[in-house]
């Protein structure tokens, strides 16, 4: 059974009530499946409109690509 543990939330820029929520999900796809990081986007602060699941094995590379995107925007 999946367990969701919220790791943090932050305000979604450009919205009045929007939030980005980041959580750990244990056994996301059934028994003995590896934990993932879930990133949810809520425009109204409650209902998740978009969600991404990122395996921990991919997290460093995803962070590096996001950092590159940020550096390119500066």
C-alpha positions in Angstrom: 0.0 0.0 0.0 1.3 3.4 -1.0 2.2 6.0 1.7 2.5 9.6 0.7 4.7 11.8 2.9 4.7 15.5 2.1 8.3 16.9 2.0 7.4 20.5 1.3 5.1 23.0 -0.4 5.7 26.4 -2.0 3.6 29.1 -3.7 3.2 28.7 -7.5 4.5 31.9 -9.1 2.0 33.8 -11.3 -1.1 32.5 -9.4 -3.1 33.8 -6.5 -3.6 30.5 -4.7 -1.5 28.0 -6.6 0.9 25.6 -4.9 3.7 23.2 -5.8 3.8 20.2 -3.5 6.7 17.7 -3.2 6.1 14.3 -1.6 7.8 10.9 -1.2 5.6 8.0 -2.3 6.4 4.6 -1.0 5.4 1.6 -3.2 3.8 3.9 -5.7 3.0 1.1 -8.3 2.3 -1.7 -5.9 4.1 -4.0 -3.4 7.9 -3.8 -3.5 8.1 -1.0 -6.1 10.7 1.6 -5.4 9.9 5.0 -3.8 9.5 8.0 -6.0 9.3 11.8 -5.6 6.0 13.2 -6.6 5.7 16.8 -7.7 2.1 18.1 -7.8 0.8 21.4 -9.2 -2.4 22.9 -7.9 -3.7 26.1 -9.4 -6.3 26.7 -6.7 -4.2 25.5 -3.8 -6.2 22.3 -3.3 -6.9 20.1 -6.4 -3.8 18.7 -8.2 -4.0 19.5 -11.9 -0.5 18.1 -12.9 1.7 15.5 -11.3 5.1 14.1 -12.1 6.6 11.0 -10.6 10.4 10.9 -10.6 12.3 7.8 -9.5 15.1 8.6 -6.9 17.6 7.0 -9.4 16.8 9.9 -11.8 16.6 12.7 -9.3 20.2 14.0 -9.5 20.1 14.2 -13.3 16.7 15.9 -13.2 18.0 18.5 -10.7 21.1 19.1 -13.0 18.8 19.7 -16.0 16.6 22.1 -14.0 19.7 23.9 -12.7 20.9 24.3 -16.3 17.5 25.7 -17.3 17.7 28.2 -14.5 21.2 29.2 -15.4 20.2 29.7 -19.0 17.4 32.1 -17.9 19.7 34.4 -15.9 
